[in-house]
């Protein structure tokens, strides 16, 4: 049996995923083989494992911090919201259907054996399992069938650290109120409290910490600061989506769809000097950037109509006419074509007109494409012609099949590393590009080539976009995170808690 520790939070976005990742890195540094685990994750940022199975990216990030290969057992249930009341349900990496919340709650208990099977696999193979909860354990209307917070802690017999977010205010009420709403057995599982995202002089906080400890009978084992590290965010609550609209020498704008997915595809651009990466949700914010990125989305048709209705589609077309380069990934790629058809009602049903920037047609199919790929960029025309033959690696997750027509040329030539099939995919035409490959920008050669081409177009003569090893950069960030947590958390206490 592995030792285990569980991180729960007072609400969503308090920093559970990041603290779990930091603990994974610390335990790895201390010589342990460690795995992350989250029984049920609701997120639109997902990943394809080496076996072709889909899982949430938060556990992939934590696995990277732990220095281990991501496997679907680390996240056996993934819920990908398709609208306000329903989600695509993915179990052990495969789609089982799209369900309303009520329908999913009806089957949730039947998934407990799958959750426990996945946990036992990690329990047998690793020294430590770091378990992450979801939302709050005090959601009293949902506790009866809980499989991700205290229900999971009971299944795994795991001690719990409860995290509150002081940055949004009310952290003492968050922590005390959460503990107060728990049943006595659940309270006994909590072994320590963590106040996260603190800014300022800790001595001013100390009287409140002492009172919180008296009221709850629990030690505060860490007051962690707002750490300046660049890590992947779990989903659309991400602070980076609300970031600055300041424009640098190279201006890149990402369209922030209501159902945006896998926006982690663009993180690599953030670390390049002289490049601004902005997320925009209105025509007024867009301007005329050097590059407009259309990301993935869980509902391509509905988000395309959202762009059409709020004026962003017209603004993108106007910007392209004024010289902006357009690049779509996955759902964003599908939007750039002539039409999107959904004969089987996978999303909305029927057919919608595309943006008309690529000579392509997309047809949705019930079977989801899930695979990993590697190959090279073909790119025979346009501003990114210099990227021809650049190596690419990544993964595909999509429901549609896109067909090239007329003047569209394929963007890449790739091999499916799971089936061995070779194919050409994506499309390009007159400074408009599209691909199904998530992770394509993680390659320093690709991002550097894009930035250099944009700089050349603007007449910037000095060298820009030096090739950055994004994987190596992320390793430095995990180490910074671990250093910060070691400084501000009582790791001796955490080891004592794990040892019973």
C-alpha positions as CSV (number, residue, x, y, z in Angstrom):
1,X,0.0,0.0,0.0
2,X,1.1,3.5,-0.8
3,X,1.0,6.3,1.7
4,X,-1.7,8.8,0.8
5,X,-2.6,12.4,1.4
6,X,-5.7,14.2,0.1
7,X,-6.0,17.9,-0.8
8,X,-9.5,19.3,-0.5
9,X,-10.7,22.9,-0.8
10,X,-13.3,25.2,0.6
11,X,-14.5,25.9,-3.0
12,X,-13.3,25.7,-6.6
13,X,-10.1,27.5,-7.7
14,X,-8.5,27.8,-4.2
15,X,-5.3,26.2,-5.5
16,X,-5.9,22.5,-4.8
17,X,-4.4,21.4,-8.1
18,X,-1.3,23.5,-7.7
19,X,-0.7,22.5,-4.1
20,X,-1.1,18.8,-5.1
21,X,1.4,19.3,-7.9
22,X,3.8,20.9,-5.5
23,X,3.6,18.0,-3.1
24,X,4.1,15.6,-6.0
25,X,7.3,17.4,-6.8
26,X,8.5,17.6,-3.2
27,X,7.9,13.8,-2.7
28,X,9.7,13.1,-5.9
29,X,12.7,15.3,-4.8
30,X,12.7,13.3,-1.5
31,X,13.1,10.1,-3.3
32,X,9.6,8.7,-3.5
33,X,7.7,7.3,-6.5
34,X,4.5,9.4,-6.4
35,X,1.3,9.5,-8.4
36,X,-1.6,12.1,-8.5
37,X,-5.2,10.9,-8.4
38,X,-8.5,12.7,-8.9
39,X,-11.5,10.4,-9.1
40,X,-13.8,12.8,-10.9
41,X,-12.7,15.9,-12.7
42,X,-14.9,18.4,-14.5
43,X,-12.8,20.3,-17.0
44,X,-12.5,21.1,-20.7
45,X,-8.7,20.9,-20.7
46,X,-7.9,17.3,-21.5
47,X,-5.0,15.1,-22.7
48,X,-4.5,11.9,-24.6
49,X,-2.3,9.2,-23.0
50,X,0.2,7.0,-24.8
51,X,-2.6,4.4,-25.0
52,X,-5.0,6.8,-26.7
53,X,-7.2,7.4,-23.6
54,X,-8.5,10.8,-22.5
55,X,-7.9,12.4,-19.0
56,X,-7.9,15.8,-17.4
57,X,-4.8,18.0,-17.9
58,X,-4.6,18.9,-14.2
59,X,-3.5,15.3,-13.4
60,X,-1.1,15.4,-16.4
61,X,0.5,18.5,-14.9
62,X,0.7,16.8,-11.5
63,X,2.2,13.7,-13.1
64,X,4.8,15.9,-14.8
65,X,5.7,17.4,-11.4
66,X,6.0,13.8,-10.1
67,X,8.2,12.8,-13.0
68,X,6.0,9.9,-14.1
69,X,4.0,9.0,-17.2
70,X,0.4,10.2,-17.1
71,X,-2.0,7.3,-17.1
72,X,-5.8,7.3,-17.2
73,X,-6.0,5.6,-13.7
74,X,-4.9,9.0,-12.3
75,X,-8.3,10.5,-13.5
76,X,-10.8,7.7,-14.1
77,X,-13.9,10.0,-14.5
78,X,-13.7,13.2,-16.6
79,X,-16.8,15.4,-17.2
80,X,-16.6,17.8,-20.1
81,X,-19.5,20.3,-20.0
82,X,-21.2,20.7,-23.3
83,X,-23.8,23.2,-22.1
84,X,-25.2,24.7,-18.8
85,X,-26.9,21.4,-17.8
86,X,-25.1,18.6,-19.5
87,X,-21.6,17.0,-19.9
88,X,-19.8,14.5,-22.0
89,X,-19.0,11.7,-19.5
90,X,-15.7,9.9,-20.0
91,X,-14.9,6.8,-17.9
92,X,-11.4,5.3,-18.0
93,X,-10.5,7.5,-21.0
94,X,-13.5,6.6,-23.2
95,X,-16.7,8.4,-23.9
96,X,-19.8,6.7,-22.4
97,X,-22.3,9.3,-23.4
98,X,-23.5,12.9,-23.0
99,X,-25.7,13.3,-19.9
100,X,-27.7,15.9,-17.9
101,X,-26.5,16.4,-14.4
102,X,-29.5,14.5,-13.0
103,X,-28.8,11.5,-15.3
104,X,-25.2,11.5,-14.3
105,X,-26.0,11.5,-10.6
106,X,-28.3,8.5,-11.3
107,X,-25.3,6.4,-12.5
108,X,-22.6,7.8,-10.3
109,X,-22.8,5.1,-7.6
110,X,-22.3,2.4,-10.3
111,X,-18.9,4.0,-11.2
112,X,-17.5,3.5,-7.7
113,X,-15.9,0.1,-8.6
114,X,-14.1,1.8,-11.6
115,X,-12.8,4.6,-9.3
116,X,-11.6,2.1,-6.7
117,X,-10.0,-0.1,-9.4
118,X,-8.0,2.9,-10.7
119,X,-7.0,4.0,-7.2
120,X,-5.8,0.4,-6.3
121,X,-3.7,0.3,-9.4
122,X,-1.8,3.4,-8.3
123,X,-1.8,2.2,-4.6
124,X,0.0,-0.9,-5.7
125,X,2.6,0.7,-8.0
126,X,3.6,3.9,-6.1
127,X,5.0,4.9,-2.7
128,X,2.7,7.9,-2.3
129,X,-0.6,8.9,-3.9
130,X,-1.6,12.6,-3.7
131,X,-5.4,12.7,-4.0
132,X,-7.2,15.9,-5.1
133,X,-10.8,16.7,-4.3
134,X,-13.2,18.8,-6.3
135,X,-15.1,22.0,-5.3
136,X,-16.0,21.7,-1.6
137,X,-16.6,18.7,0.7
138,X,-19.4,20.8,2.3
139,X,-21.8,20.7,-0.7
140,X,-24.5,19.3,1.6
141,X,-26.9,18.7,-1.3
142,X,-24.4,16.4,-3.0
143,X,-22.7,14.6,-0.1
144,X,-24.9,11.5,-0.2
145,X,-23.4,10.2,-3.4
146,X,-20.0,11.8,-3.1
147,X,-17.1,10.0,-4.8
148,X,-14.6,12.9,-5.1
149,X,-14.2,14.5,-1.6
150,X,-15.0,12.9,1.7
151,X,-16.5,9.9,0.0
152,X,-13.1,9.4,-1.7
153,X,-11.2,10.1,1.5
154,X,-13.2,7.3,3.1
155,X,-12.7,4.9,0.2
156,X,-8.9,5.5,0.3
157,X,-8.7,5.9,4.1
158,X,-6.8,9.1,3.4
159,X,-6.0,12.0,5.8
160,X,-7.1,15.4,4.4
161,X,-5.5,18.8,4.2
162,X,-8.2,21.5,3.7
163,X,-7.2,24.6,1.6
164,X,-8.8,28.0,1.7
165,X,-8.1,31.0,-0.7
166,X,-7.3,34.2,1.2
167,X,-6.9,36.2,-2.0
168,X,-10.7,36.3,-2.6
169,X,-11.4,37.2,1.0
170,X,-13.2,35.5,3.9
171,X,-10.7,32.7,4.3
172,X,-11.4,32.2,8.0
173,X,-15.1,31.8,7.3
174,X,-14.3,29.5,4.4
175,X,-12.3,27.2,6.5
176,X,-14.3,27.3,9.7
177,X,-17.6,27.1,7.9
178,X,-16.5,24.1,5.8
179,X,-15.3,22.2,8.9
180,X,-18.5,23.1,10.8
181,X,-20.8,21.7,8.0
182,X,-19.0,18.3,8.0
183,X,-20.1,15.2,10.0
184,X,-18.0,14.2,12.9
185,X,-16.4,11.3,11.0
186,X,-15.5,13.6,8.2
187,X,-14.1,16.2,10.6
188,X,-11.8,13.6,12.0
189,X,-10.3,13.0,8.6
190,X,-9.1,16.6,8.3
191,X,-5.6,16.8,9.8
192,X,-4.5,20.3,8.9
193,X,-5.5,23.6,7.3
194,X,-3.7,25.6,4.6
195,X,-4.3,29.3,3.9
196,X,-3.3,29.8,0.2
197,X,-2.5,32.8,-2.0
198,X,-1.5,35.1,0.8
199,X,0.1,38.5,0.1
200,X,1.6,40.8,2.7
201,X,2.9,40.6,6.3
202,X,2.1,37.2,7.8
203,X,2.5,38.6,11.4
204,X,-0.8,40.6,10.8
205,X,-2.5,37.3,10.0
206,X,-1.2,35.4,13.1
207,X,-4.0,36.3,15.5
208,X,-6.6,35.1,13.1
209,X,-4.6,31.9,12.6
210,X,-4.5,31.2,16.3
211,X,-8.2,31.8,16.7
212,X,-9.0,29.5,13.7
213,X,-6.9,26.8,15.3
214,X,-8.8,27.2,18.6
215,X,-12.2,27.2,16.9
216,X,-11.6,24.2,14.6
217,X,-9.2,22.2,16.8
218,X,-7.0,21.8,13.7
219,X,-3.5,23.1,13.1
220,X,-2.8,25.6,10.3
221,X,0.2,23.8,8.7
222,X,0.8,26.4,6.0
223,X,0.3,30.0,4.9
224,X,1.4,29.8,1.3
225,X,2.0,33.0,-0.6
226,X,0.8,33.9,-4.1
227,X,3.7,32.1,-5.8
228,X,5.0,33.6,-9.0
229,X,5.1,30.3,-11.0
230,X,3.8,29.6,-14.5
231,X,1.8,26.4,-14.4
232,X,-1.2,25.1,-16.3
233,X,-4.6,26.1,-15.1
234,X,-7.3,23.5,-14.8
235,X,-10.1,25.3,-16.6
236,X,-12.0,28.5,-17.5
237,X,-11.7,29.9,-13.9
238,X,-8.1,30.5,-14.8
239,X,-6.7,33.9,-13.8
240,X,-4.8,34.1,-17.1
241,X,-8.0,34.3,-19.1
242,X,-8.7,37.6,-17.3
243,X,-5.2,38.9,-17.9
244,X,-3.9,42.2,-19.2
245,X,-4.9,43.5,-22.6
246,X,-1.5,45.3,-22.9
247,X,0.0,44.9,-26.3
248,X,3.7,44.1,-26.8
249,X,5.8,44.2,-30.0
250,X,4.2,41.0,-31.2
251,X,0.5,40.9,-30.3
252,X,-1.2,37.5,-30.1
253,X,-5.0,37.4,-29.3
254,X,-6.8,34.2,-28.3
255,X,-10.6,34.2,-28.8
256,X,-12.1,33.3,-25.4
257,X,-15.0,31.1,-26.3
258,X,-17.7,30.5,-23.6
259,X,-16.8,26.8,-23.9
260,X,-13.1,27.2,-24.5
261,X,-11.0,24.0,-24.1
262,X,-7.3,23.2,-24.0
263,X,-6.3,26.8,-23.8
264,X,-3.1,25.4,-22.4
265,X,-2.1,24.9,-26.0
266,X,-0.9,28.6,-26.0
267,X,1.0,28.8,-22.7
268,X,4.3,28.5,-24.5
269,X,3.9,31.9,-26.1
270,X,3.7,33.6,-22.6
271,X,7.4,33.1,-21.9
272,X,8.7,34.7,-25.0
273,X,10.1,38.2,-24.5
274,X,8.4,40.9,-26.6
275,X,5.3,38.8,-27.1
276,X,1.9,39.5,-25.5
277,X,-0.8,36.8,-25.3
278,X,-4.3,38.3,-24.7
279,X,-7.6,36.5,-24.3
280,X,-10.4,38.5,-25.8
281,X,-14.2,38.0,-25.6
282,X,-15.5,41.1,-27.4
283,X,-14.9,42.9,-30.7
284,X,-13.8,46.0,-28.8
285,X,-10.9,44.1,-27.2
286,X,-9.6,42.5,-30.5
287,X,-8.0,45.3,-32.4
288,X,-5.6,44.2,-35.2
289,X,-3.2,41.7,-33.6
290,X,-0.4,40.1,-35.5
291,X,-1.9,36.6,-34.8
292,X,-5.4,35.6,-33.9
293,X,-5.7,32.1,-32.3
294,X,-9.0,30.3,-32.3
295,X,-8.7,27.6,-29.6
296,X,-10.6,24.4,-29.0
297,X,-14.1,24.4,-27.7
298,X,-16.5,21.8,-26.4
299,X,-19.3,23.1,-28.6
300,X,-18.0,24.4,-31.9
301,X,-21.3,25.2,-33.5
302,X,-22.7,27.2,-30.5
303,X,-19.4,29.1,-29.9
304,X,-19.3,30.0,-33.6
305,X,-22.8,31.4,-33.4
306,X,-21.7,33.3,-30.2
307,X,-18.9,34.9,-32.2
308,X,-21.4,35.7,-35.0
309,X,-23.9,37.3,-32.6
310,X,-21.5,39.4,-30.6
311,X,-19.6,40.8,-33.6
312,X,-16.3,38.9,-33.0
313,X,-16.6,37.0,-36.2
314,X,-16.9,40.2,-38.2
315,X,-14.0,41.7,-36.2
316,X,-11.8,38.7,-36.9
317,X,-12.5,38.8,-40.6
318,X,-11.9,42.6,-40.6
319,X,-8.6,42.1,-38.8
320,X,-7.5,39.4,-41.3
321,X,-8.3,41.8,-44.1
322,X,-6.0,44.3,-42.4
323,X,-3.2,41.8,-42.1
324,X,-3.7,39.6,-39.0
325,X,-2.7,36.0,-39.4
326,X,-5.4,33.5,-38.3
327,X,-4.6,30.1,-36.7
328,X,-7.3,27.7,-35.5
329,X,-6.8,24.6,-33.4
330,X,-9.3,21.8,-33.2
331,X,-12.8,23.5,-32.9
332,X,-11.2,26.7,-33.9
333,X,-9.9,25.0,-37.1
334,X,-13.4,23.7,-37.8
335,X,-14.9,27.2,-37.6
336,X,-12.5,28.5,-40.3
337,X,-14.0,26.4,-43.0
338,X,-17.1,26.8,-45.3
339,X,-19.5,24.7,-43.2
340,X,-20.0,22.5,-40.2
341,X,-22.6,19.7,-40.3
342,X,-24.0,17.7,-37.5
343,X,-26.2,15.0,-39.0
344,X,-26.3,12.8,-35.9
345,X,-26.9,15.6,-33.3
346,X,-23.5,15.3,-31.7
347,X,-23.6,19.0,-30.8
348,X,-26.5,21.1,-32.1
349,X,-27.7,19.2,-35.1
350,X,-28.2,20.6,-38.6
351,X,-25.6,22.7,-40.5
352,X,-24.1,26.1,-39.9
353,X,-22.0,28.3,-42.2
354,X,-18.4,28.6,-41.3
355,X,-16.2,31.7,-41.4
356,X,-15.2,30.9,-45.0
357,X,-11.4,31.5,-44.5
358,X,-10.4,27.9,-45.5
359,X,-11.8,25.7,-48.3
360,X,-12.8,22.9,-45.9
361,X,-16.0,21.2,-44.7
362,X,-16.5,19.6,-41.3
363,X,-18.9,16.8,-40.5
364,X,-19.4,15.7,-36.9
365,X,-19.4,12.0,-36.2
366,X,-20.4,10.1,-33.1
367,X,-17.0,8.4,-32.6
368,X,-14.4,10.6,-30.9
369,X,-10.9,10.7,-32.4
370,X,-8.4,10.2,-29.6
371,X,-4.8,9.7,-30.5
372,X,-1.2,10.9,-30.3
373,X,0.7,12.0,-33.4
374,X,4.1,13.0,-34.6
375,X,5.3,14.3,-38.0
376,X,6.2,17.5,-39.8
377,X,4.7,20.7,-41.0
378,X,4.1,20.9,-44.8
379,X,2.9,24.5,-45.0
380,X,3.7,25.3,-48.7
381,X,2.4,28.9,-48.6
382,X,1.8,32.0,-46.5
383,X,3.7,33.8,-43.8
384,X,4.7,30.5,-42.0
385,X,6.2,28.9,-45.1
386,X,9.6,29.0,-43.2
387,X,8.1,26.3,-40.9
388,X,8.1,23.7,-43.6
389,X,9.6,20.4,-42.4
390,X,9.6,21.5,-38.7
391,X,8.9,18.5,-36.5
392,X,5.7,18.4,-34.5
393,X,4.3,16.2,-31.8
394,X,0.9,16.3,-30.0
395,X,-2.4,14.7,-29.7
396,X,-5.9,14.8,-31.3
397,X,-9.3,15.0,-29.4
398,X,-12.3,15.8,-31.6
399,X,-15.6,14.6,-32.8
400,X,-15.5,15.9,-36.4
401,X,-13.9,15.0,-39.7
402,X,-12.7,17.8,-41.9
403,X,-12.4,17.5,-45.7
404,X,-10.2,19.8,-47.8
405,X,-11.7,21.4,-50.9
406,X,-10.4,23.6,-53.7
407,X,-7.4,25.7,-52.9
408,X,-6.8,24.5,-49.3
409,X,-3.5,22.7,-48.8
410,X,-2.8,20.3,-45.9
411,X,-0.8,21.8,-43.0
412,X,0.9,18.7,-41.6
413,X,2.0,15.2,-42.5
414,X,1.8,13.0,-39.5
415,X,1.8,9.5,-38.2
416,X,-0.7,8.2,-35.7
417,X,1.7,6.7,-33.0
418,X,-1.0,4.4,-31.7
419,X,-2.3,2.9,-35.0
420,X,0.7,3.6,-37.2
421,X,-1.5,5.3,-39.8
422,X,0.1,8.1,-41.9
423,X,-2.0,11.0,-43.0
424,X,-2.1,14.6,-44.0
425,X,-4.2,16.9,-41.8
426,X,-5.0,20.5,-41.2
427,X,-5.2,23.2,-43.8
428,X,-3.6,26.5,-44.9
429,X,-4.4,29.2,-47.3
430,X,-3.2,32.8,-47.5
431,X,-2.1,33.3,-44.0
432,X,-4.9,31.2,-42.5
433,X,-3.9,28.0,-40.8
434,X,-5.8,25.2,-39.0
435,X,-4.8,21.9,-37.3
436,X,-6.3,19.3,-35.0
437,X,-3.0,18.9,-33.2
438,X,-3.1,20.0,-29.5
439,X,0.3,20.7,-28.1
440,X,1.8,21.7,-31.4
441,X,3.1,25.0,-29.9
442,X,4.9,23.2,-27.1
443,X,7.8,22.8,-29.5
444,X,10.3,25.6,-29.2
445,X,11.0,25.3,-32.9
446,X,7.4,25.9,-33.8
447,X,6.8,28.9,-31.4
448,X,10.1,30.5,-32.3
449,X,9.4,30.1,-36.0
450,X,6.0,31.7,-35.7
451,X,7.3,34.7,-33.6
452,X,10.2,35.2,-36.0
453,X,7.9,35.2,-39.0
454,X,5.6,37.7,-37.4
455,X,8.5,39.9,-36.5
456,X,9.9,39.8,-40.0
457,X,6.5,40.8,-41.4
458,X,6.4,43.8,-39.1
459,X,10.0,44.8,-40.1
460,X,11.5,44.0,-36.7
461,X,15.1,43.4,-37.4
462,X,16.5,42.2,-34.1
463,X,16.3,38.6,-33.2
464,X,13.0,37.5,-31.5
465,X,11.5,34.3,-30.5
466,X,14.6,32.4,-29.5
467,X,13.8,28.7,-29.3
468,X,12.6,27.8,-25.8
469,X,12.5,24.2,-24.5
470,X,9.0,24.4,-23.0
471,X,9.4,21.1,-21.2
472,X,12.6,22.2,-19.5
473,X,10.9,25.5,-18.6
474,X,8.0,23.7,-16.9
475,X,10.6,21.6,-14.9
476,X,12.0,24.8,-13.5
477,X,8.5,26.0,-12.5
478,X,7.8,22.7,-10.7
479,X,11.0,23.2,-8.7
480,X,10.1,26.8,-7.9
481,X,6.7,25.6,-6.7
482,X,8.2,22.9,-4.5
483,X,10.7,25.4,-3.0
484,X,7.9,27.8,-2.2
485,X,5.8,25.2,-0.5
486,X,8.7,23.8,1.5
487,X,9.4,27.3,2.8
488,X,5.8,28.0,3.8
489,X,4.3,24.6,4.8
490,X,5.3,22.3,7.6
491,X,6.5,19.3,5.6
492,X,7.5,17.4,8.8
493,X,3.9,17.7,9.9
494,X,2.7,16.4,6.5
495,X,4.9,13.4,6.6
496,X,3.7,12.7,10.2
497,X,0.1,12.9,9.0
498,X,0.8,10.5,6.1
499,X,2.5,8.1,8.6
500,X,-0.6,8.1,10.8
